């Protein structure tokens, strides 16, 4: 994830031939301006799009992963975290035995992504035996959502509320979720994304520490330490209730607007 992004080389070669410093400084100023507008931006629903383009995108969700042309890769935010600091935190998560769930988990699934990602997705917990946050039809649908945002999976970070796969049904306010909350907050403090998309009622209620329903919370941004947090449905929900795809599309379009994605 820390490797050069496709297409970045051409821009680098062009800017390095004189004026490279100017463009880098300009990029930093633009990032700072975006952060300011993000904090001051209005909350609430700004409207619905019934365009044919939006309808076509929603209709393709859940029909397998079709190729969607990607825009130029999303530029990463500045990241000051040291490799040692991140590895120390990752090791703490792997070795955590604060609860029975942690003590009985032999291998915690690895959370992957760039440590300076501008967009982070938060999901409830890892799936049993899965190397990635999503697998099967839900995984295909999640990838479809990412592609509809004109993003590559390598440009985002996916974090779990609960770091181990639970053996029983958990409450969003369970001891396990509370114990893992400190890890999640530290990860976000390091990554410092501009936007966070929390998927599913469990993750939303646990992360935002609220008993309000997902339906009451989605569709608008919530502030969290300078980050814009959007609550939306989990891909598993969309498989059971396809009619909610439009709601997810409206939510992710707001995130796209925040990040300047077209």
N, C-alpha and C positions, 0 to 999 in steps of 0.2 A: 504494500500500500504506500510505502514511502519512496517507491521508484518513480522515475520520470513518467509523467502522464503523456499519452499519445498526443502528438501535435505540438507538445510544449517546446520541442527542440527548435522548430522553425521560428517561433516567436523569440526564443532566447537569442538565436543567431542574429535576428534582425535588430533587436534592441541593443545587443552588445556592440554593434558596429556604430557606437556613438549615441549618446542619449539614453543608454541603458539605465543609468542611475535615475534619470528623470522619470522614466516610465515606472520604475520600481517605487519611487516616492509617490508618484501619482496614484498607483495601485493601493498603496497603504492609506493615502488620504481618502480614497473612495471607500475602502473597507471601514475606516473610522466613521465616515459619513453614514454608511449603511447601518452601522451599529447604533448610531444616534437616532436615525429615523426609526429603526426597529423598536427602540425603547419608547419613543414618543408616538409611535403609530397608533391609530385609532383601533379599538377593539370592536368586534361584532361582525355580523354577516354583511358583506358588501353587495350581494346580489347573486343570482343564479345564471348560469350560462346554458342556454338551450341551443347553442350552435350545433350545426351538423358535425363539426369536428369533435366537439365534446361527446356527442352521442356515439359517434363511431368508436372513440377510444373506450368508452364505458362498455359498449357492446362486446368488445374483444376480450375483456377481462374474464379469466376463467376458461378460455377456449384453447389453452396451450400457449406457449411463449412464442409469439411471432416476432420477427426482427423489426425493431423500431429504430429509425435513424437517430443516432446520438448527436447532440450538440457538442460544441467544444467543451472538454472536461471542466467541471466545476472547480474554480480556483480555491485552494485551501486557505484557511485563516492562519495567521501567524501562530506558531506553537513554540513555547519556551521550555516545555517539560523536557527533562533529561531522560535518556534511555534508562538510566539506573532507577530513577524515580518511578517510571511506569512499570518496569520489571519488578520492582519491590512490591508495588500494589498488586500486580498480577499474581505474584507468589503468595501474598497474603490471602487472596481469594482462593487460590488452589488449595492452600493448606488450612483453610478455615474449618474449625470444628466447634464453633460456638453453639450449634444446635445439633440435634440428633440427625437431621437431614444432612448436614455437612459431615458429620462423623461417619455416616454410613455410605457416603458417596466416594467411590474409589477414584473416579476421574471426572472432573468438572469440564463440561464442554467449553472450548476456547471461544471467547468473544473476539471478533476480528474487525479490523477497519483502520483507516488512517487516524493517527492520534491528533490530527488537526482538522478533522472533518467539519464542514460547516453545517451538516445535517446529521442528526442522530435519531435512530428509531429505538424506542423502548418497548419491549414485549414482556409478557408475564414471566416466563421461565423457559429453559431449554427443553427440547423434546428428547424423549428417551432414545439413546443410541444415535442421535442425529449429530452430524458434524457441524451443521449450520442451524441457525435459529428456526428456519422453516424447512419442511421437506414435503414431498408428495404434492398433491393438488394445491395445498395452502402455499407451499414454496413457489410453485409456478405462478400463482396469483400475486404473491408479493413481488416477484420479479417483474410481473407485468405492470404493477403499479409503479415500480421504480422506472421502468422503461417509458411509461406514459409521462413521467416527470422529466424525461430526456436525461436520465442519469444512468450511470453504470453502477453495478453493485459494489465496485471497488472504491467508489467515491463516498460511501456512507458508512457509518458505524452502527451496529445493532447491539444493544445492551439488554441484559435481562434484569428484571426487578429482583427475582429470586435466582441465585446463581446455580443452584442444583435442581435437578429434575425431581419434583415432589412425588412421593409414593401415594399420597392421598390428596383429596381436594383441600385447597388452602383458602383462607379468607385473605382479602387484601390487607387486613390489619393483623394478620397472624404474627407470631413471634419470629417466624422465619423471614417474613418480608421486612419486619422492623430491623432485624439484625443485618440483613443484606443492604438496607437503605444507605448505611454509611459508605459502603463500597461504591454504590451507584452515584452518590453525591460526589465522592472523590474523583470518580472517573469523569463525570461531567465537568468538574472544576478543572481538570487537566485538559480535556478536549476543548472546552469552551466553544461549543457549537453556537451558531447564530439561531438555529431553529431545532426544535425537538418534536418529534411526532410520536405520541404515546398511543399504542394500539391495544384496544380491548378494555373492558370495564375493570378487570382485575388490576391491570397495570396503571390505568388512569386514576382509580381511587387510591391505590397504594402510593403512587408517586406524588399526587397532589394532596394526599392526606385529607380526603373528603368522602363523605357518604353520598354526595350528589350522584345522580345517574349519569351514565355516559351520554345519553340523549340530551341531558340538560347542559352538559359541559362542552360538547363538540360544536364545531361551526364557528368558533371564535378563539382567539389566542389568549393564553394565560401567561402572566409574567413569572419567571423563575430565575432570579439572579442574573438579570440582563438577557436571558434567553426567551425566545417566543415559543411557547409550548402549545401544540395543537393536539387535541384528543380526537381519536377517530376509531372506527371499528377494526377489529382484528380480521385478518384474511379468513380464518376459520368461520367467522360469523357470516362473511360474504358468501361462502360456499353453501351455508344453510339458508341464508336470506339474500338472494341475488338483488333484490330491490334496493338494498342499502348501498350498492356499488355507487350510485349517483351521489350519495351523501359523502362517501369517501373521496370521490373525485372532486367535489366542491371543497372539501377540507384540504386536500393536497394541492389544489390550485392556489389556495391562499398561501401555502408554504412556498410554492413556486414564485409567487409575486414577491414574497419577502426576500427570497434569495436571488431574485432577478433572473429566474429561469424562463426561457421561452421555448 
